[in-house]
Amino acid sequence: MFKLRIGDYRVIYSFDDDFITIHQVDHRRDIYSD
């Protein structure tokens, strides 16, 4: 999985041969709260 930073938001995604799967889009305070 990979993380993309867009301002204060983070996008967690992965990709296979033909697909990009977005797992989560959230504010950074919520992504790192676990």
Residue frames as a rotation matrix with the C-alpha (Angstrom) as fourth column:
MET 1
0.578 0.816 0.000 0.00
0.816 -0.578 0.000 0.00
0.000 0.000 -1.000 0.00
PHE 2
-0.555 -0.719 0.419 1.05
0.739 -0.657 -0.149 3.56
0.382 0.227 0.896 -0.64
LYS 3
0.197 0.568 -0.799 0.18
0.781 -0.584 -0.222 6.93
-0.593 -0.581 -0.558 0.86
LEU 4
-0.300 -0.190 0.935 -0.41
0.761 -0.638 0.115 10.13
0.575 0.746 0.336 -1.06
ARG 5
-0.373 0.107 -0.922 -0.38
0.725 -0.587 -0.361 13.46
-0.579 -0.803 0.141 0.76
ILE 6
-0.281 0.369 0.886 -2.76
0.645 -0.611 0.459 16.17
0.711 0.700 -0.066 -0.44
GLY 7
0.000 0.212 0.977 -2.65
-0.481 -0.857 0.186 19.09
0.877 -0.470 0.102 2.00
ASP 8
-0.434 -0.075 0.898 -3.87
-0.896 0.144 -0.421 17.80
-0.097 -0.987 -0.129 5.36
TYR 9
0.648 0.738 0.188 -5.46
-0.688 0.673 -0.273 14.74
-0.328 0.047 0.944 3.76
ARG 10
-0.585 -0.783 0.210 -3.99
-0.630 0.602 0.491 11.32
-0.511 0.155 -0.846 3.10
VAL 11
0.556 0.646 -0.524 -5.02
-0.829 0.480 -0.288 8.82
0.066 0.594 0.802 0.44
ILE 12
-0.335 -0.599 0.727 -4.09
-0.560 0.747 0.358 5.19
-0.758 -0.287 -0.586 1.07
TYR 13
0.649 0.531 -0.545 -4.06
-0.734 0.248 -0.633 3.16
-0.201 0.810 0.550 -2.13
SER 14
-0.216 -0.691 0.690 -2.63
-0.115 0.720 0.685 0.10
-0.970 0.068 -0.235 -3.82
PHE 15
0.335 0.334 -0.881 -2.35
-0.900 -0.164 -0.404 -0.96
-0.279 0.928 0.246 -7.43
ASP 16
0.186 -0.187 0.965 -2.24
0.163 0.974 0.157 -4.18
-0.969 0.128 0.212 -9.40
ASP 17
-0.543 -0.465 0.700 -1.74
0.704 0.202 0.680 -4.83
-0.457 0.862 0.218 -13.10
ASP 18
-0.560 0.413 0.719 -4.77
0.589 -0.413 0.695 -2.90
0.583 0.812 -0.012 -14.38
PHE 19
0.490 0.872 0.027 -6.39
0.513 -0.313 0.799 -1.41
0.705 -0.377 -0.601 -11.27
ILE 20
-0.757 -0.527 0.386 -5.78
-0.047 -0.546 -0.837 1.24
0.651 -0.652 0.388 -8.65
THR 21
0.173 0.800 -0.574 -7.68
0.680 0.325 0.658 0.56
0.713 -0.504 -0.488 -5.43
ILE 22
-0.415 -0.205 0.886 -8.30
-0.394 -0.838 -0.378 3.45
0.820 -0.506 0.267 -3.04
HIS 23
-0.381 0.185 -0.906 -8.60
0.660 0.741 -0.126 2.10
0.648 -0.646 -0.404 0.50
GLN 24
0.280 0.432 -0.857 -9.05
0.920 -0.377 0.110 5.26
-0.276 -0.819 -0.503 2.53
VAL 25
-0.318 -0.302 0.899 -9.22
0.445 -0.885 -0.140 9.04
0.837 0.355 0.416 2.13
ASP 26
0.641 0.511 -0.573 -9.17
0.722 -0.147 0.676 10.91
0.261 -0.847 -0.463 5.42
HIS 27
0.754 -0.384 0.532 -7.72
-0.460 -0.888 0.011 13.82
0.468 -0.253 -0.846 7.35
ARG 28
-0.093 -0.913 -0.398 -4.24
-0.205 0.409 -0.889 13.06
0.974 -0.001 -0.225 8.62
ARG 29
-0.513 -0.067 0.856 -5.32
-0.848 -0.115 -0.517 13.26
0.133 -0.991 0.002 12.28
ASP 30
0.497 0.780 0.379 -7.76
-0.794 0.585 -0.164 10.39
-0.350 -0.220 0.911 11.63
ILE 31
0.643 -0.336 -0.688 -5.37
-0.345 0.675 -0.652 8.27
0.684 0.657 0.319 9.54
TYR 32
-0.315 -0.930 -0.189 -2.66
-0.129 0.239 -0.962 8.24
0.940 -0.279 -0.196 12.22
SER 33
0.018 0.377 0.926 -4.95
-0.943 -0.303 0.141 7.95
0.333 -0.876 0.350 15.27
ASP 34
0.850 0.300 -0.433 -4.77
-0.201 0.945 0.259 4.11
0.486 -0.133 0.864 15.29
